[in-house]
Each structure stands twice: as C-alpha cells, then as structure tokens.
Amino acid sequence: MGLDVICIQAKRWDKTVGRPDIQKFAGPLQGQRSKRGIFITTGKFSGDSEEYVRNIDNKIVLIDGNQLAEYMIDHDTGVTDVKKYVIKKIISDYIEEEL
C-alpha cells in the first residue's frame, strides 16, 4: 500500500559528500526496518558515493544542491519571484476578422 518507512537525512554542506557519509546513513536503515532513504545535501556527491548507492540493496536517492534548487523552483518553495516575462502570440483569426 505504499506505507514503507523512508529515512531522510539532510546536510547543509559546502563540501562533497563521500562514500563514508552515505555508508553511515545506509547502516541505520536496517535498524529502522527501512529499505529506502533520501540523502539531501546543499553540496554535491562524489563519484564513489553515487556508485555505492547503485550497488547496494537499499534504495537511496541522492539529491545534491543543484537538484534541490530545481525542486525548490519547481514547487515554489523557499523562493521568490524577481522578474516575470509575458510572451504574447498574435491571434491570426483576429487579424483576418478585422480586415
């Protein structure tokens, strides 16, 4: 029914998150009877951390700072409009009717 336990860890880091950090997160998932996790960072993930999550049984989604910013923009969370642009299109039927 989609009622699985999902563990989430979020880090406000400028540094690169390496494999040891992901391993520290993956270990306790077993204790929580969870097979799924989400690791979010404002930084980025190293190649070995990304490879590690591809090769383990637990499903861990990695969200780096760039992806997090995209989600924030897409869902209008924690962001504000600075400028808006309106693009206009000529209605060809309108022009023909007026002539």
LUMRO-201889 format. One record per atom (N, C-alpha, C): x, y, z; residue in three letters. Coordinates in steps of 0.001 Angstrom, whole numbers, padded with zeros to 6 digits, always signed. Layout:
N
XYZAla;...
// end
This chain:
99
+000817-001206+000000Met;+000000+000000+000000Met;+000849+001254+000000Met;+002148+001119-000147Gly;+002996+002308-000169Gly;+003256+002882+001200Gly;+003216+002048+002229Leu;+003415+002536+003591Leu;+004806+002201+004120Leu;+005777+002095+003233Asp;+007149+001801+003635Asp;+007732+002955+004448Asp;+008637+002612+005342Val;+009374+003618+006101Val;+010471+004174+005201Val;+010545+005487+005100Ile;+011590+006145+004320Ile;+012366+007055+005263Ile;+013660+006845+005349Cys;+014515+007675+006197Cys;+015114+008802+005356Cys;+015193+009977+005953Ile;+015720+011152+005251Ile;+016833+011767+006088Ile;+017905+012141+005406Gln;+018974+012893+006062Gln;+019284+014090+005183Gln;+019375+015258+005791Ala;+019671+016484+005058Ala;+020896+017142+005685Ala;+021827+017571+004829Lys;+023067+018208+005282Lys;+023258+019530+004562Lys;+023525+020559+005323Arg;+023869+021858+004741Arg;+025390+021943+004691Arg;+025929+021416+003596Trp;+027374+021325+003440Trp;+027819+021995+002160Trp;+029005+022599+002223Asp;+029645+023110+001011Asp;+030555+022043+000413Asp;+030918+021085+001247Lys;+031875+020072+000804Lys;+031187+018976-000009Lys;+031988+018110-000586Thr;+031491+016964-001326Thr;+031185+015835-000349Thr;+030025+015234-000505Val;+029628+014117+000341Val;+030223+012840-000252Val;+031045+012165+000520Gly;+031718+010970+000038Gly;+031029+009684+000463Gly;+031579+008595+000008Arg;+031029+007269+000296Arg;+030890+006998+001800Arg;+031893+007360+002641Pro;+031740+007074+004078Pro;+030491+007724+004689Pro;+030144+008930+004235Asp;+028942+009603+004743Asp;+027675+008839+004350Asp;+027649+008322+003133Ile;+026487+007565+002671Ile;+026421+006221+003397Ile;+027560+005602+003636Gln;+027586+004335+004376Gln;+027060+004526+005801Gln;+027420+005639+006430Lys;+026916+005935+007777Lys;+025403+006095+007772Lys;+024851+006558+006675Phe;+023405+006716+006545Phe;+022741+005375+006221Phe;+023356+004599+005354Ala;+022766+003328+004904Ala;+022684+002315+006038Ala;+023672+002279+006910Gly;+023693+001306+008005Gly;+022456+001352+008889Gly;+022102+002492+009432Pro;+020932+002575+010312Pro;+019585+002300+009623Pro;+019553+002316+008303Leu;+018288+001994+007633Leu;+017808+000610+008057Leu;+018725-000333+008180Gln;+018368-001691+008603Gln;+017702-001661+009982Gln;+018266-000889+010902Gly;+017711-000801+012254Gly;+016326-000192+012293Gly;+016007+000618+011310Gln;+014687+001244+011231Gln;+013717+000416+010379Gln;+014190-000755+009937Arg;+013403-001635+009055Arg;+012979-000904+007794Arg;+013905-000141+007275Ser;+013652+000640+006073Ser;+014572+000169+004956Ser;+014030+000080+003779Lys;+014830-000272+002608Lys;+015017+000938+001702Lys;+014489+002079+002132Arg;+014542+003280+001308Arg;+015017+004482+002111Arg;+015761+005335+001425Gly;+016237+006536+002073Gly;+016479+007649+001064Gly;+016496+008862+001571Ile;+016784+010038+000754Ile;+017869+010819+001480Ile;+018958+011100+000782Phe;+020061+011875+001347Phe;+020143+013173+000557Phe;+019930+014290+001250Ile;+019899+015608+000616Ile;+021085+016417+001120Ile;+021767+017088+000203Thr;+022863+017976+000599Thr;+022815+019258-000232Thr;+023275+020332+000357Thr;+023416+021577-000400Thr;+024698+021554-001213Thr;+025566+020586-000920Gly;+026819+020411-001658Gly;+026608+019500-002855Gly;+027576+018600-003048Lys;+027465+017639-004147Lys;+027961+016283-003661Lys;+027735+015254-004466Phe;+028133+013900-004117Phe;+029354+013492-004935Phe;+030236+012735-004301Ser;+031397+012225-005021Ser;+030961+011065-005916Ser;+031793+010752-006884Gly;+031504+009633-007775Gly;+031416+008316-007031Gly;+032269+008132-006004Asp;+032223+006861-005273Asp;+030971+006736-004414Asp;+030414+007854-003953Ser;+029157+007770-003194Ser;+028000+007406-004128Ser;+028004+007952-005341Glu;+026960+007620-006314Glu;+027059+006158-006742Glu;+028281+005677-006929Glu;+028484+004273-007300Glu;+028030+003351-006171Glu;+028321+003732-004935Tyr;+027938+002924-003774Tyr;+026429+002702-003725Tyr;+025628+003771-003906Val;+024166+003603-003820Val;+023616+002765-004972Val;+024313+002748-006103Arg;+023879+001895-007221Arg;+024107+000417-006928Arg;+025054+000114-006037Asn;+025457-001272-005808Asn;+024954-001883-004501Asn;+024106-001189-003765Ile;+023588-001760-002517Ile;+022125-002147-002702Ile;+021652-003010-001795Asp;+020258-003461-001872Asp;+019272-002355-001513Asp;+019613-001549-000515Asn;+018721-000448-000129Asn;+018648+000583-001247Asn;+017497+001156-001415Lys;+017309+002208-002421Lys;+017507+003554-001729Lys;+018593+004246-002089Ile;+018866+005570-001536Ile;+018907+006565-002685Ile;+018088+007581-002581Val;+018044+008647-003571Val;+018966+009763-003089Val;+019857+010215-003958Leu;+020780+011299-003635Leu;+020289+012578-004306Leu;+020110+013616-003518Ile;+019686+014918-004052Ile;+020760+015932-003682Ile;+021464+016437-004707Asp;+022527+017417-004449Asp;+021960+018836-004471Asp;+022826+019803-004248Gly;+022391+021198-004168Gly;+021707+021700-005425Gly;+022218+021317-006596Asn;+021596+021753-007847Asn;+020199+021173-008009Asn;+020043+019873-007730Gln;+018735+019230-007852Gln;+017768+019802-006823Gln;+018269+020057-005615Leu;+017441+020649-004572Leu;+016920+022017-005011Leu;+017799+022834-005607Ala;+017388+024156-006095Ala;+016320+024023-007178Ala;+016473+023044-008068Glu;+015458+022826-009110Glu;+014117+022451-008499Glu;+014128+021554-007502Tyr;+012878+021173-006827Tyr;+012240+022375-006141Tyr;+013064+023212-005517Met;+012542+024395-004834Met;+011872+025341-005822Met;+012485+025532-006981Ile;+011919+026404-008011Ile;+010647+025791-008580Ile;+010703+024498-008916Asp;+009540+023820-009498Asp;+008330+023846-008574Asp;+008567+023737-007267His;+007465+023659-006308His;+007245+024973-005559His;+007928+026033-006023Asp;+007754+027374-005455Asp;+007910+027375-003927Asp;+008967+026719-003459Thr;+009224+026601-002028Thr;+010551+027264-001693Thr;+010520+028236-000805Gly;+011744+028901-000389Gly;+012330+029822-001446Gly;+011529+030206-002429Val;+011985+031090-003498Val;+010984+032224-003661Val;+011424+033282-004318Thr;+010533+034403-004592Thr;+010768+034879-006022Thr;+009733+035425-006640Asp;+009855+035950-007995Asp;+010676+037238-007975Asp;+011587+037343-008918Val;+012364+038554-009082Val;+011825+039324-010279Val;+011580+038617-011380Lys;+011056+039211-012590Lys;+010192+038188-013294Lys;+009157+038663-013947Lys;+008323+037782-014752Lys;+008285+038326-016171Lys;+008245+037416-017113Tyr;+008172+037786-018518Tyr;+006884+037216-019099Tyr;+006203+038037-019892Val;+004998+037593-020579Val;+005325+037521-022058Val;+005022+036404-022658Ile;+005249+036220-024086Ile;+003895+036249-024771Ile;+003752+037125-025742Lys;+002485+037306-026460Lys;+002538+036611-027813Lys;+001382+036151-028239Lys;+001237+035499-029529Lys;+000102+036198-030270Lys;+000320+036477-031538Ile;-000733+037107-032352Ile;-001768+036057-032704Ile;-003022+036425-032517Ile;-004125+035545-032878Ile;-004450+035818-034338Ile;-004096+034888-035195Ser;-004247+035121-036639Ser;-005711+035305-037040Ser;-006641+034621-036387Asp;-008066+034788-036706Asp;-008533+036214-036411Asp;-008012+036838-035390Tyr;-008389+038184-035011Tyr;-008009+039170-036114Tyr;-006809+039020-036635Ile;-006344+039920-037698Ile;-007210+039761-038949Ile;-007514+038548-039321Glu;-008313+038305-040519Glu;-009728+038843-040366Glu;-010334+038736-039161Glu;-011682+039227-038931Glu;-011752+040742-039001Glu;-010724+041426-038541Glu;-010719+042892-038501Glu;-010501+043482-039889Glu;-009872+042766-040781Leu;-009603+043306-042118Leu;-010822+043172-042935Leu;
// end
